[in-house]
């Protein structure tokens, strides 16, 4: 059997720093100053990195510093993980079948196309000693043709969207119950990550206690990256994913 292994390699191209010199200097300054205990540098750096591309061809992953990278597993099995598992299991089984064929042995009849990713070789000629000397194989161009990593990535993308919506809903529901119980309990420390809209004085902030990145309209004008605020929840609507914050001392 022509045995090849295809896997969903995840590649990420190198950031284009040369054409974005000013932004890179700001990024380096945030690192040197450790603004916001490093959160500002991490947040600002996201703009440089392109989304991961999945391909069956080897590609470097710049963010991880690896020549090639395949997602293999996680605490919760993704569909893409199961596809990779299936491809590797089939590859190992085809290797074993090739060994049996070299030795002229019988291939287990329990195996099917699903198990090895191609048609199971059939013995067609046996010598006088009962050793199989010829098998019929028709695997050319059909190895693992039923595994489409693109479908897996599409399902993962849809699943992540639902996962984010669900996480946001229950986080906001928790905040809502906390606020209804006692408004003073819905007060949190926040770190200013950076400005996202200078005209509106809108900033990206991070609330460590909640592990939440959110948008905040400043009530005191311009803010500096790394500046720390004490904010209280003014309104929160879990079903619509909306939440507004105000300064705790107002």
Secondary structure as GFF3:
##gff-version 3
##sequence-region A 1 250
A	DSSP	beta_strand	9	11	.	.	.	ID=ss1
A	DSSP	three_ten_helix	18	20	.	.	.	ID=ss2
A	DSSP	alpha_helix	21	33	.	.	.	ID=ss3
A	DSSP	three_ten_helix	35	38	.	.	.	ID=ss4
A	DSSP	alpha_helix	39	45	.	.	.	ID=ss5
A	DSSP	three_ten_helix	46	48	.	.	.	ID=ss6
A	DSSP	beta_strand	53	55	.	.	.	ID=ss7
A	DSSP	alpha_helix	79	102	.	.	.	ID=ss8
A	DSSP	alpha_helix	113	116	.	.	.	ID=ss9
A	DSSP	beta_strand	122	126	.	.	.	ID=ss10
A	DSSP	beta_strand	132	136	.	.	.	ID=ss11
A	DSSP	alpha_helix	149	181	.	.	.	ID=ss12
A	DSSP	three_ten_helix	183	185	.	.	.	ID=ss13
A	DSSP	beta_strand	187	197	.	.	.	ID=ss14
A	DSSP	beta_strand	202	207	.	.	.	ID=ss15
A	DSSP	beta_strand	212	217	.	.	.	ID=ss16
A	DSSP	beta_strand	228	237	.	.	.	ID=ss17
A	DSSP	beta_strand	242	247	.	.	.	ID=ss18
###
